[in-house]
Amino acid sequence: MAKLIKEKRYRIEVPAGKKKERLDVFLASQIENATRSRIQKLIEAGLVIVNGKKAKASYTVLPNDIIEASHPITPRPEEAEPEEIPLDIVYEDEFLLVVNKPAGMVAHPAYANYTGTLVNALLHHTKSLSGLNEPGRPGIVHRIDKNTSGLLVVAKDDFTHAKLAEQFSKHSAEREYRTICWGIIKDNKGEISTNIVRSKSDRKKFAISLPDRQTGKTEGKAATTLYEVVERFEFATYLKLNLKTGRTHQIRVHLSGINHPIFGDETYGGRKIVHGSTLPKMKSRIENLLEIMPRQALHAKTLGFFHPQKKEFMRFDSELPEDMKELLEKL
C-alpha cells in the first residue's frame, strides 16, 4: 500500500505595492517554519505554482501574482524519543535540573524539529520529568530560542513544575542575558517598554506595536526590557539585559526596534552593516566577524528562582559561549 503523505496547501495573493523579491525569499517569510532551502526544494519538486505555471526560485514576485504551494508535512510522533545527546548540566537534584543549552538546539520537538532537541536529550538522561505540558514537552518550564544559548530550568515533577511556572508567569524569576548589538548605545542604563505583536508581513517574526492613530489602542502584549552597557566598541555595544516580561523574541525585537539589532541576527536585521563605515576594508572586517557569529549574539547567562521544594532562592551563572567570547575579543 502506498504511504499517505499529508500536506498543507497555501494560496497567496501578492499585495499591490509589494517590493520586488525572489520567490524563495518571499515564500520563506510567508510559510511558517519553512526555511529558504526547504522552499527551494519545494520549487524544484514542482510544488510551487505562480499564476498557473511552475516557476524558478529566482522568479521575481510581482504585485497581484497568485502563488499556490503544497508543503508536505512529516507526521508528528506521538511522543518524543530518548536520544543520547550530551547535556551541559549546571545543577541537578531529585526535583529539577538546570541546563546550559547550546545554540542550535531546539527546546522541545515541534514542526520540522522532532529529533535532536533538549527534550530528546533529557529523556535519555532521566526518567523523571513533569507531565503538565502537552505530549512531547515533558519537564519544559520555559524556553529560549533555538539560536540563543544559555540557562534553562527543567522540572522533574508536576508540583515543582507548577511552582516554577508561576514564578515565570509573575516575573519573579531572575533572568539576565548578555548580547552584542549594532551601534553605540549612549545611555549607560535604560528601559525599553512597548507592546509586541506578531508581524503581519512575516508570520515567523514579531514587531513593536504602535498605537492606532484613530482609536489610540495598541495591539499585542506589553513587554519591558532593562539594559545596561558593559562595554562600547567602534560600531557595537556589549549589553547586560534583564527581562520584566518574557515575550517571544522580546530582546531581539526591542533592540531591532531602536535600530540596534543584535549582531548576527538574520531575522531582525543583524547580518548587515547597520552602523559604521561601508568602505571595503571595514566591510571585509565585518564579514569576518559575521562568520564568527553565524547566529544572534545572545546568551541567557544568569538564572535565579525560588526552589519550590528546598524553600530557598537559587541563582546560577554560566560563561559566555566561545563564539561570543571570540567576537568580543575581535571587536
BALOBA-1460 file (C-alpha; in Angstrom, 3 decimals):
// residues 331
<rec num="1" residu="m" x="0.000" y="0.000" z="0.000"/>
<rec num="2" residu="a" x="1.344" y="3.469" z="-0.858"/>
<rec num="3" residu="k" x="2.279" y="5.638" z="2.121"/>
<rec num="4" residu="l" x="-0.083" y="8.550" z="2.628"/>
<rec num="5" residu="i" x="1.852" y="11.829" z="2.854"/>
<rec num="6" residu="k" x="-0.018" y="14.725" z="4.402"/>
<rec num="7" residu="e" x="0.463" y="18.200" z="3.007"/>
<rec num="8" residu="k" x="-0.567" y="21.744" z="3.755"/>
<rec num="9" residu="r" x="-1.681" y="23.891" z="0.832"/>
<rec num="10" residu="y" x="-1.238" y="27.648" z="0.515"/>
<rec num="11" residu="r" x="-2.784" y="30.189" z="-1.829"/>
<rec num="12" residu="i" x="-1.148" y="33.599" z="-1.578"/>
<rec num="13" residu="e" x="-2.163" y="36.715" z="-3.493"/>
<rec num="14" residu="v" x="0.755" y="39.144" z="-3.552"/>
<rec num="15" residu="p" x="-0.486" y="42.549" z="-2.329"/>
<rec num="16" residu="a" x="-0.363" y="45.649" z="-4.504"/>
<rec num="17" residu="g" x="2.704" y="47.755" z="-3.834"/>
<rec num="18" residu="k" x="4.835" y="44.738" z="-2.903"/>
<rec num="19" residu="k" x="8.533" y="45.413" z="-3.492"/>
<rec num="20" residu="k" x="10.401" y="43.118" z="-5.870"/>
<rec num="21" residu="e" x="11.666" y="39.962" z="-4.161"/>
<rec num="22" residu="r" x="12.811" y="36.480" z="-5.146"/>
<rec num="23" residu="l" x="10.157" y="33.790" z="-4.970"/>
<rec num="24" residu="d" x="12.096" y="31.618" z="-2.499"/>
<rec num="25" residu="v" x="12.786" y="34.568" z="-0.195"/>
<rec num="26" residu="f" x="9.149" y="35.703" z="-0.290"/>
<rec num="27" residu="l" x="7.722" y="32.245" z="0.454"/>
<rec num="28" residu="a" x="10.170" y="31.645" z="3.315"/>
<rec num="29" residu="s" x="8.599" y="34.669" z="5.016"/>
<rec num="30" residu="q" x="5.048" y="33.502" z="4.345"/>
<rec num="31" residu="i" x="5.134" y="29.790" z="5.208"/>
<rec num="32" residu="e" x="5.617" y="29.210" z="8.912"/>
<rec num="33" residu="n" x="8.602" y="27.060" z="9.956"/>
<rec num="34" residu="a" x="9.879" y="26.786" z="6.367"/>
<rec num="35" residu="t" x="13.478" y="27.727" z="5.605"/>
<rec num="36" residu="r" x="14.628" y="29.191" z="2.311"/>
<rec num="37" residu="s" x="16.437" y="25.949" z="1.439"/>
<rec num="38" residu="r" x="13.241" y="23.996" z="2.140"/>
<rec num="39" residu="i" x="11.275" y="26.336" z="-0.134"/>
<rec num="40" residu="q" x="13.848" y="25.845" z="-2.896"/>
<rec num="41" residu="k" x="13.348" y="22.076" z="-2.664"/>
<rec num="42" residu="l" x="9.571" y="22.516" z="-2.960"/>
<rec num="43" residu="i" x="10.078" y="24.689" z="-6.056"/>
<rec num="44" residu="e" x="12.449" y="22.124" z="-7.618"/>
<rec num="45" residu="a" x="9.851" y="19.398" z="-6.958"/>
<rec num="46" residu="g" x="7.231" y="21.396" z="-8.851"/>
<rec num="47" residu="l" x="5.131" y="22.041" z="-5.749"/>
<rec num="48" residu="v" x="5.022" y="25.816" z="-6.243"/>
<rec num="49" residu="i" x="2.856" y="27.360" z="-8.971"/>
<rec num="50" residu="v" x="2.802" y="31.062" z="-9.895"/>
<rec num="51" residu="n" x="-0.105" y="32.306" z="-11.983"/>
<rec num="52" residu="g" x="-0.852" y="28.722" z="-13.038"/>
<rec num="53" residu="k" x="2.709" y="27.897" z="-14.116"/>
<rec num="54" residu="k" x="5.766" y="26.365" z="-12.469"/>
<rec num="55" residu="a" x="8.377" y="28.961" z="-11.561"/>
<rec num="56" residu="k" x="12.040" y="29.067" z="-10.587"/>
<rec num="57" residu="a" x="13.344" y="30.090" z="-7.159"/>
<rec num="58" residu="s" x="14.853" y="33.203" z="-8.759"/>
<rec num="59" residu="y" x="11.486" y="34.357" z="-10.162"/>
<rec num="60" residu="t" x="10.741" y="37.952" z="-9.149"/>
<rec num="61" residu="v" x="7.462" y="38.155" z="-7.275"/>
<rec num="62" residu="l" x="5.173" y="40.907" z="-8.585"/>
<rec num="63" residu="p" x="2.063" y="42.602" z="-7.170"/>
<rec num="64" residu="n" x="-1.149" y="40.619" z="-7.738"/>
<rec num="65" residu="d" x="0.696" y="37.368" z="-8.501"/>
<rec num="66" residu="i" x="-1.198" y="34.269" z="-7.368"/>
<rec num="67" residu="i" x="1.117" y="31.756" z="-5.722"/>
<rec num="68" residu="e" x="-0.005" y="28.235" z="-4.866"/>
<rec num="69" residu="a" x="2.242" y="25.950" z="-2.832"/>
<rec num="70" residu="s" x="1.973" y="22.452" z="-1.379"/>
<rec num="71" residu="h" x="4.083" y="21.732" z="1.686"/>
<rec num="72" residu="p" x="4.419" y="18.030" z="2.668"/>
<rec num="73" residu="i" x="4.153" y="17.556" z="6.405"/>
<rec num="74" residu="t" x="6.174" y="14.965" z="8.283"/>
<rec num="75" residu="p" x="3.808" y="13.176" z="10.694"/>
<rec num="76" residu="r" x="4.500" y="14.240" z="14.264"/>
<rec num="77" residu="p" x="5.485" y="11.409" z="16.612"/>
<rec num="78" residu="e" x="3.017" y="10.776" z="19.424"/>
<rec num="79" residu="e" x="5.827" y="11.087" z="21.981"/>
<rec num="80" residu="a" x="9.423" y="12.277" z="21.896"/>
<rec num="81" residu="e" x="12.023" y="9.536" z="21.863"/>
<rec num="82" residu="p" x="15.121" y="9.423" z="24.119"/>
<rec num="83" residu="e" x="18.346" y="10.283" z="22.302"/>
<rec num="84" residu="e" x="21.904" y="10.070" z="23.587"/>
<rec num="85" residu="i" x="22.847" y="13.733" z="23.260"/>
<rec num="86" residu="p" x="25.417" y="15.334" z="25.611"/>
<rec num="87" residu="l" x="23.989" y="17.797" z="28.141"/>
<rec num="88" residu="d" x="25.788" y="20.582" z="29.991"/>
<rec num="89" residu="i" x="24.061" y="20.201" z="33.378"/>
<rec num="90" residu="v" x="24.859" y="23.055" z="35.745"/>
<rec num="91" residu="y" x="22.804" y="21.710" z="38.670"/>
<rec num="92" residu="e" x="20.610" y="18.705" z="39.396"/>
<rec num="93" residu="d" x="18.666" y="17.289" z="42.341"/>
<rec num="94" residu="e" x="15.652" y="14.979" z="42.693"/>
<rec num="95" residu="f" x="13.199" y="17.787" z="41.828"/>
<rec num="96" residu="l" x="14.747" y="19.787" z="38.979"/>
<rec num="97" residu="l" x="17.820" y="20.411" z="36.881"/>
<rec num="98" residu="v" x="19.426" y="23.457" z="35.266"/>
<rec num="99" residu="v" x="20.872" y="23.017" z="31.780"/>
<rec num="100" residu="n" x="23.164" y="25.265" z="29.749"/>
<rec num="101" residu="k" x="21.606" y="24.888" z="26.283"/>
<rec num="102" residu="p" x="23.920" y="25.315" z="23.306"/>
<rec num="103" residu="a" x="22.966" y="27.497" z="20.351"/>
<rec num="104" residu="g" x="21.334" y="25.465" z="17.586"/>
<rec num="105" residu="m" x="19.359" y="23.168" z="19.882"/>
<rec num="106" residu="v" x="15.564" y="23.424" z="19.960"/>
<rec num="107" residu="a" x="13.983" y="23.154" z="23.420"/>
<rec num="108" residu="h" x="11.312" y="20.589" z="22.505"/>
<rec num="109" residu="p" x="10.022" y="18.683" z="19.457"/>
<rec num="110" residu="a" x="7.891" y="20.778" z="17.132"/>
<rec num="111" residu="y" x="7.155" y="21.117" z="13.442"/>
<rec num="112" residu="a" x="10.301" y="20.231" z="11.410"/>
<rec num="113" residu="n" x="12.296" y="19.588" z="14.605"/>
<rec num="114" residu="y" x="11.235" y="16.225" z="16.005"/>
<rec num="115" residu="t" x="14.707" y="14.953" z="16.919"/>
<rec num="116" residu="g" x="17.899" y="16.359" z="18.398"/>
<rec num="117" residu="t" x="16.017" y="18.578" z="20.846"/>
<rec num="118" residu="l" x="16.652" y="19.265" z="24.522"/>
<rec num="119" residu="v" x="13.669" y="17.052" z="25.410"/>
<rec num="120" residu="n" x="15.116" y="14.117" z="23.450"/>
<rec num="121" residu="a" x="18.352" y="14.519" z="25.409"/>
<rec num="122" residu="l" x="16.535" y="14.867" z="28.751"/>
<rec num="123" residu="l" x="14.515" y="11.686" z="28.185"/>
<rec num="124" residu="h" x="17.771" y="9.769" z="27.767"/>
<rec num="125" residu="h" x="19.259" y="11.394" z="30.883"/>
<rec num="126" residu="t" x="16.369" y="10.854" z="33.310"/>
<rec num="127" residu="k" x="13.019" y="9.071" z="33.542"/>
<rec num="128" residu="s" x="11.702" y="11.718" z="35.954"/>
<rec num="129" residu="l" x="10.199" y="14.643" z="34.054"/>
<rec num="130" residu="s" x="6.998" y="16.551" z="34.813"/>
<rec num="131" residu="g" x="3.922" y="15.865" z="32.731"/>
<rec num="132" residu="l" x="1.958" y="19.118" z="32.973"/>
<rec num="133" residu="n" x="2.669" y="20.104" z="29.369"/>
<rec num="134" residu="e" x="1.155" y="18.608" z="26.237"/>
<rec num="135" residu="p" x="2.824" y="15.408" z="24.954"/>
<rec num="136" residu="g" x="6.312" y="15.987" z="23.598"/>
<rec num="137" residu="r" x="7.260" y="18.706" z="26.082"/>
<rec num="138" residu="p" x="7.942" y="16.914" z="29.403"/>
<rec num="139" residu="g" x="9.737" y="18.988" z="32.025"/>
<rec num="140" residu="i" x="9.965" y="22.179" z="29.964"/>
<rec num="141" residu="v" x="9.111" y="25.149" z="32.198"/>
<rec num="142" residu="h" x="10.321" y="27.936" z="29.886"/>
<rec num="143" residu="r" x="12.154" y="28.236" z="26.555"/>
<rec num="144" residu="i" x="14.831" y="30.203" z="24.789"/>
<rec num="145" residu="d" x="15.169" y="30.496" z="21.014"/>
<rec num="146" residu="k" x="16.931" y="27.787" z="19.032"/>
<rec num="147" residu="n" x="19.911" y="30.012" z="18.212"/>
<rec num="148" residu="t" x="20.132" y="31.599" z="21.655"/>
<rec num="149" residu="s" x="22.387" y="29.838" z="24.138"/>
<rec num="150" residu="g" x="22.070" y="29.717" z="27.915"/>
<rec num="151" residu="l" x="20.395" y="28.511" z="31.071"/>
<rec num="152" residu="l" x="17.050" y="26.707" z="31.357"/>
<rec num="153" residu="v" x="15.403" y="25.088" z="34.367"/>
<rec num="154" residu="v" x="13.658" y="21.722" z="33.866"/>
<rec num="155" residu="a" x="11.129" y="20.234" z="36.308"/>
<rec num="156" residu="k" x="11.091" y="16.560" z="37.304"/>
<rec num="157" residu="d" x="7.650" y="16.510" z="38.946"/>
<rec num="158" residu="d" x="4.342" y="18.310" z="38.477"/>
<rec num="159" residu="f" x="4.384" y="20.234" z="41.779"/>
<rec num="160" residu="t" x="7.841" y="21.663" z="41.101"/>
<rec num="161" residu="h" x="6.839" y="22.488" z="37.534"/>
<rec num="162" residu="a" x="3.696" y="24.353" z="38.618"/>
<rec num="163" residu="k" x="5.538" y="26.416" z="41.226"/>
<rec num="164" residu="l" x="8.376" y="27.305" z="38.862"/>
<rec num="165" residu="a" x="5.957" y="28.200" z="36.071"/>
<rec num="166" residu="e" x="4.138" y="30.512" z="38.483"/>
<rec num="167" residu="q" x="7.382" y="32.404" z="39.130"/>
<rec num="168" residu="f" x="7.983" y="32.893" z="35.407"/>
<rec num="169" residu="s" x="4.362" y="33.981" z="34.949"/>
<rec num="170" residu="k" x="4.635" y="36.539" z="37.757"/>
<rec num="171" residu="h" x="8.126" y="37.595" z="36.577"/>
<rec num="172" residu="s" x="9.686" y="36.871" z="39.976"/>
<rec num="173" residu="a" x="12.282" y="34.562" z="38.416"/>
<rec num="174" residu="e" x="15.585" y="36.284" z="37.681"/>
<rec num="175" residu="r" x="16.852" y="36.183" z="34.086"/>
<rec num="176" residu="e" x="19.934" y="38.033" z="32.912"/>
<rec num="177" residu="y" x="21.091" y="37.960" z="29.311"/>
<rec num="178" residu="r" x="24.231" y="39.178" z="27.554"/>
<rec num="179" residu="t" x="24.239" y="40.405" z="23.972"/>
<rec num="180" residu="i" x="26.314" y="42.298" z="21.444"/>
<rec num="181" residu="c" x="24.262" y="44.720" z="19.383"/>
<rec num="182" residu="w" x="24.976" y="47.041" z="16.498"/>
<rec num="183" residu="g" x="25.839" y="50.693" z="17.185"/>
<rec num="184" residu="i" x="26.837" y="52.738" z="20.199"/>
<rec num="185" residu="i" x="24.176" y="52.937" z="22.900"/>
<rec num="186" residu="k" x="24.792" y="56.254" z="24.643"/>
<rec num="187" residu="d" x="22.897" y="55.823" z="27.922"/>
<rec num="188" residu="n" x="24.662" y="53.587" z="30.451"/>
<rec num="189" residu="k" x="21.302" y="52.210" z="31.571"/>
<rec num="190" residu="g" x="17.846" y="52.240" z="30.100"/>
<rec num="191" residu="e" x="14.456" y="50.619" z="29.658"/>
<rec num="192" residu="i" x="12.573" y="49.597" z="26.530"/>
<rec num="193" residu="s" x="8.814" y="49.271" z="27.109"/>
<rec num="194" residu="t" x="6.471" y="48.574" z="24.200"/>
<rec num="195" residu="n" x="3.769" y="46.201" z="23.110"/>
<rec num="196" residu="i" x="4.901" y="43.296" z="20.937"/>
<rec num="197" residu="v" x="2.716" y="41.726" z="18.249"/>
<rec num="198" residu="r" x="3.178" y="39.055" z="15.593"/>
<rec num="199" residu="s" x="4.272" y="40.620" z="12.314"/>
<rec num="200" residu="k" x="1.533" y="40.873" z="9.694"/>
<rec num="201" residu="s" x="4.040" y="40.667" z="6.829"/>
<rec num="202" residu="d" x="6.016" y="37.679" z="8.172"/>
<rec num="203" residu="r" x="4.333" y="35.155" z="10.471"/>
<rec num="204" residu="k" x="7.694" y="33.915" z="11.796"/>
<rec num="205" residu="k" x="8.592" y="37.343" z="13.179"/>
<rec num="206" residu="f" x="7.345" y="39.710" z="15.856"/>
<rec num="207" residu="a" x="7.311" y="43.501" z="15.885"/>
<rec num="208" residu="i" x="6.844" y="46.527" z="18.120"/>
<rec num="209" residu="s" x="3.196" y="47.562" z="18.072"/>
<rec num="210" residu="l" x="2.351" y="51.272" z="17.803"/>
<rec num="211" residu="p" x="-0.936" y="52.914" z="18.911"/>
<rec num="212" residu="d" x="-3.671" y="53.094" z="16.298"/>
<rec num="213" residu="r" x="-3.953" y="56.681" z="15.007"/>
<rec num="214" residu="q" x="-7.736" y="56.706" z="15.216"/>
<rec num="215" residu="t" x="-8.514" y="54.696" z="18.350"/>
<rec num="216" residu="g" x="-5.268" y="55.177" z="20.274"/>
<rec num="217" residu="k" x="-5.338" y="51.479" z="21.185"/>
<rec num="218" residu="t" x="-2.222" y="49.324" z="20.910"/>
<rec num="219" residu="e" x="-2.361" y="45.689" z="19.845"/>
<rec num="220" residu="g" x="-0.186" y="42.930" z="21.275"/>
<rec num="221" residu="k" x="1.263" y="42.246" z="24.704"/>
<rec num="222" residu="a" x="3.198" y="44.620" z="26.944"/>
<rec num="223" residu="a" x="6.930" y="43.905" z="27.155"/>
<rec num="224" residu="t" x="9.720" y="45.541" z="29.157"/>
<rec num="225" residu="t" x="13.460" y="45.019" z="28.777"/>
<rec num="226" residu="l" x="16.067" y="46.636" z="31.055"/>
<rec num="227" residu="y" x="19.567" y="47.135" z="29.668"/>
<rec num="228" residu="e" x="22.963" y="48.206" z="30.990"/>
<rec num="229" residu="v" x="26.086" y="48.887" z="28.938"/>
<rec num="230" residu="v" x="29.016" y="46.617" z="29.789"/>
<rec num="231" residu="e" x="31.415" y="47.868" z="27.096"/>
<rec num="232" residu="r" x="31.335" y="50.000" z="23.947"/>
<rec num="233" residu="f" x="33.259" y="49.283" z="20.752"/>
<rec num="234" residu="e" x="33.822" y="51.073" z="17.455"/>
<rec num="235" residu="f" x="30.443" y="50.123" z="15.971"/>
<rec num="236" residu="a" x="28.869" y="47.794" z="18.560"/>
<rec num="237" residu="t" x="27.849" y="47.646" z="22.229"/>
<rec num="238" residu="y" x="28.083" y="44.794" z="24.734"/>
<rec num="239" residu="l" x="24.965" y="44.780" z="26.932"/>
<rec num="240" residu="k" x="23.616" y="43.160" z="30.072"/>
<rec num="241" residu="l" x="19.829" y="42.744" z="29.946"/>
<rec num="242" residu="n" x="17.102" y="41.800" z="32.404"/>
<rec num="243" residu="l" x="13.547" y="40.884" z="31.481"/>
<rec num="244" residu="k" x="10.490" y="42.153" z="33.307"/>
<rec num="245" residu="t" x="8.366" y="40.134" z="30.869"/>
<rec num="246" residu="g" x="9.092" y="37.090" z="28.725"/>
<rec num="247" residu="r" x="7.596" y="37.601" z="25.272"/>
<rec num="248" residu="t" x="8.690" y="35.595" z="22.251"/>
<rec num="249" residu="h" x="11.807" y="37.177" z="20.657"/>
<rec num="250" residu="q" x="11.461" y="40.074" z="23.134"/>
<rec num="251" residu="i" x="15.104" y="41.180" z="23.359"/>
<rec num="252" residu="r" x="15.647" y="40.728" z="19.637"/>
<rec num="253" residu="v" x="12.525" y="42.737" z="18.733"/>
<rec num="254" residu="h" x="13.229" y="45.517" z="21.243"/>
<rec num="255" residu="l" x="16.823" y="46.096" z="20.165"/>
<rec num="256" residu="s" x="15.923" y="45.946" z="16.487"/>
<rec num="257" residu="g" x="13.094" y="48.402" z="17.179"/>
<rec num="258" residu="i" x="15.538" y="51.047" z="18.474"/>
<rec num="259" residu="n" x="17.878" y="50.461" z="15.486"/>
<rec num="260" residu="h" x="20.383" y="48.415" z="17.486"/>
<rec num="261" residu="p" x="19.710" y="44.862" z="16.227"/>
<rec num="262" residu="i" x="21.651" y="42.000" z="17.765"/>
<rec num="263" residu="f" x="24.843" y="41.252" z="15.889"/>
<rec num="264" residu="g" x="24.347" y="38.222" z="13.628"/>
<rec num="265" residu="d" x="20.549" y="38.112" z="13.975"/>
<rec num="266" residu="e" x="19.354" y="37.325" z="10.445"/>
<rec num="267" residu="t" x="15.655" y="37.559" z="11.329"/>
<rec num="268" residu="y" x="15.815" y="41.076" z="12.771"/>
<rec num="269" residu="g" x="18.401" y="42.797" z="10.589"/>
<rec num="270" residu="g" x="21.620" y="41.924" z="12.386"/>
<rec num="271" residu="r" x="23.536" y="40.454" z="9.429"/>
<rec num="272" residu="k" x="24.015" y="43.689" z="7.514"/>
<rec num="273" residu="i" x="26.030" y="46.806" z="8.330"/>
<rec num="274" residu="v" x="23.675" y="48.881" z="10.447"/>
<rec num="275" residu="h" x="26.305" y="51.193" z="11.976"/>
<rec num="276" residu="g" x="29.857" y="52.002" z="10.929"/>
<rec num="277" residu="s" x="31.560" y="52.531" z="7.581"/>
<rec num="278" residu="t" x="30.718" y="50.601" z="4.409"/>
<rec num="279" residu="l" x="34.189" y="51.143" z="2.947"/>
<rec num="280" residu="p" x="35.727" y="47.927" z="1.523"/>
<rec num="281" residu="k" x="38.234" y="47.489" z="4.376"/>
<rec num="282" residu="m" x="35.537" y="47.838" z="7.054"/>
<rec num="283" residu="k" x="33.098" y="45.707" z="5.087"/>
<rec num="284" residu="s" x="35.657" y="42.895" z="4.884"/>
<rec num="285" residu="r" x="36.303" y="43.119" z="8.622"/>
<rec num="286" residu="i" x="32.597" y="42.941" z="9.448"/>
<rec num="287" residu="e" x="32.090" y="39.975" z="7.113"/>
<rec num="288" residu="n" x="34.826" y="38.149" z="9.039"/>
<rec num="289" residu="l" x="33.086" y="38.974" z="12.326"/>
<rec num="290" residu="l" x="29.767" y="37.660" z="10.989"/>
<rec num="291" residu="e" x="31.491" y="34.384" z="10.100"/>
<rec num="292" residu="i" x="32.474" y="34.074" z="13.769"/>
<rec num="293" residu="m" x="28.863" y="34.718" z="14.787"/>
<rec num="294" residu="p" x="26.523" y="32.796" z="12.420"/>
<rec num="295" residu="r" x="23.633" y="33.301" z="14.870"/>
<rec num="296" residu="q" x="22.291" y="36.078" z="17.074"/>
<rec num="297" residu="a" x="24.886" y="37.026" z="19.712"/>
<rec num="298" residu="l" x="22.553" y="36.403" z="22.647"/>
<rec num="299" residu="h" x="23.172" y="34.286" z="25.749"/>
<rec num="300" residu="a" x="20.949" y="33.611" z="28.794"/>
<rec num="301" residu="k" x="23.782" y="33.993" z="31.302"/>
<rec num="302" residu="t" x="22.131" y="34.025" z="34.728"/>
<rec num="303" residu="l" x="19.024" y="32.291" z="36.058"/>
<rec num="304" residu="g" x="17.557" y="32.646" z="39.540"/>
<rec num="305" residu="f" x="14.411" y="31.200" z="41.147"/>
<rec num="306" residu="f" x="12.938" y="30.098" z="44.457"/>
<rec num="307" residu="h" x="13.311" y="26.329" z="44.787"/>
<rec num="308" residu="p" x="9.760" y="25.037" z="45.459"/>
<rec num="309" residu="q" x="10.919" y="22.039" z="47.493"/>
<rec num="310" residu="k" x="14.061" y="23.293" z="49.258"/>
<rec num="311" residu="k" x="12.434" y="26.643" z="50.077"/>
<rec num="312" residu="e" x="15.458" y="28.737" z="49.157"/>
<rec num="313" residu="f" x="16.403" y="31.137" z="46.375"/>
<rec num="314" residu="m" x="18.959" y="29.687" z="43.968"/>
<rec num="315" residu="r" x="20.991" y="31.579" z="41.380"/>
<rec num="316" residu="f" x="23.058" y="30.023" z="38.588"/>
<rec num="317" residu="d" x="25.583" y="31.620" z="36.273"/>
<rec num="318" residu="s" x="27.229" y="30.476" z="33.038"/>
<rec num="319" residu="e" x="30.192" y="31.520" z="30.936"/>
<rec num="320" residu="l" x="29.717" y="33.113" z="27.550"/>
<rec num="321" residu="p" x="29.913" y="30.580" z="24.700"/>
<rec num="322" residu="e" x="33.110" y="30.511" z="22.647"/>
<rec num="323" residu="d" x="31.626" y="32.292" z="19.606"/>
<rec num="324" residu="m" x="30.600" y="35.326" z="21.698"/>
<rec num="325" residu="k" x="33.961" y="35.338" z="23.523"/>
<rec num="326" residu="e" x="35.791" y="35.378" z="20.190"/>
<rec num="327" residu="l" x="33.532" y="38.107" z="18.805"/>
<rec num="328" residu="l" x="34.203" y="40.321" z="21.839"/>
<rec num="329" residu="e" x="37.928" y="39.731" z="21.519"/>
<rec num="330" residu="k" x="37.926" y="40.689" z="17.828"/>
<rec num="331" residu="l" x="35.804" y="43.761" z="18.479"/>
